[in-house]
Structures are given as structure tokens and as C-alpha cells.
Amino acid sequence: MTARRFRADIDIHVSPRIGWQVLTDFTAFEVWNPLLRRVIGKPKAGSLLRLHVVRQLGSDETVAMPARVRVCREEVEIAWGGGVRGLLDVHHYFRLVKTATGVRLEHGEDFTGVLVPLLWPILGKRVRHENYVALNEAFRRRCEEVKAGLSTRA
């Protein structure tokens, strides 16, 4: 089976509790998240989500996509995905790994299925490593704001 994988990690000096709070406060994404401008739904395994993803980093234009929460382990991992397994399946994950000084966010996305090679010229234009890095940096800043008590929405 053909696959494309992206992953970008970042270490943050906050507790897993704060990281989890930021990851699962979907209503605040529009405040801090440069890629996922809105997520409608509940952070609960099996829940349906409506993702509003920017078409291009720095743009306000979004495209809405359905997804289902596949994994939701408090203070550890939230993952969602969609598509048709075997044809084109997308699995987007955020894992919080406790470190000596805080947490490491492991953030990635896996594209699998027989249609990946055919659709990659289109998908690959939108899925770029710098997008993952930008989201991770924004997540770090948001976590630090929450830790410092500067955020009024988390």
C-alpha cells in the first residue's frame, strides 16, 4: 500500500494537562491555529468533526472537510481521519509525550491507499512540512499563554 507521511515535533515547557487543554479546546482554534481555523464537534472517540482548513498558510480562505475522531486518550493523544481505507485514508494525530522539562508534541499526518500516487500532485501542494512547523509553533505559543494565565479562552 502506498503511503506518504509527515511529522514535525516540538518540545514545550508545559504540563501534559495544559497541552491537552489547548489541543481539545476546539472553539479557541480560530484564535491561535494558523491551519485549522475551526473545528466543529467534540473531542471524543467516534465523534464526527467538521474541519475548516486554510487553503494556504497565511490565507483566511478555508475548505471544510469531514473527519471522525479515531483516538482520544486524555493528556496523551487525539487523532482524527477520513477517507476510504485502502483507497485514500488520512490520519492526522497529535501526541503528547511527557519529557523531563514538559511535553513533546508529536504532530503528524499519514496518507495511505492506492489513490495516494494519483492524487499526490494535488494533495502535495497543500500538505507541506512548513505547515506542520507553523502549527506547532502556534501551539507552543498558545500553551505558554495558557500556562502564564494570559489566555482568556482556555
RAGINOR-V484087 format. One record per residue. RES is the residue in one letter. OMEGA is omega in whole degrees, 0 to 359 (none if undefined). Layout:
BEGIN
RES_OMEGA + RES_OMEGA
END
This chain:
BEGIN
M_181 + T_180 + A_170 + R_182 + R_175 + F_177 + R_175 + A_181 + D_175 + I_176 + D_184 + I_181 + H_175 + V_179 + S_174 + P_179 + R_180 + I_178 + G_180 + W_179 + Q_180 + V_181 + L_187 + T_175 + D_184 + F_182 + T_181 + A_182 + F_182 + E_180 + V_189 + W_190 + N_183 + P_182 + L_178 + L_186 + R_176 + R_171 + V_180 + I_181 + G_183 + K_176 + P_183 + K_181 + A_180 + G_182 + S_173 + L_178 + L_171 + R_182 + L_174 + H_187 + V_178 + V_179 + R_181 + Q_179 + L_182 + G_181 + S_174 + D_180 + E_182 + T_172 + V_181 + A_180 + M_174 + P_175 + A_176 + R_177 + V_182 + R_181 + V_175 + C_179 + R_187 + E_179 + E_181 + V_186 + E_166 + I_181 + A_176 + W_181 + G_180 + G_181 + G_180 + V_182 + R_181 + G_178 + L_175 + L_181 + D_179 + V_180 + H_182 + H_185 + Y_173 + F_179 + R_176 + L_181 + V_181 + K_177 + T_180 + A_184 + T_181 + G_179 + V_169 + R_173 + L_171 + E_187 + H_181 + G_180 + E_179 + D_176 + F_180 + T_176 + G_184 + V_180 + L_182 + V_180 + P_181 + L_184 + L_185 + W_177 + P_177 + I_182 + L_184 + G_177 + K_182 + R_184 + V_184 + R_181 + H_181 + E_176 + N_179 + Y_178 + V_179 + A_178 + L_180 + N_179 + E_178 + A_177 + F_178 + R_180 + R_180 + R_178 + C_179 + E_175 + E_180 + V_179 + K_182 + A_181 + G_182 + L_183 + S_177 + T_185 + R_181 + A_none
END
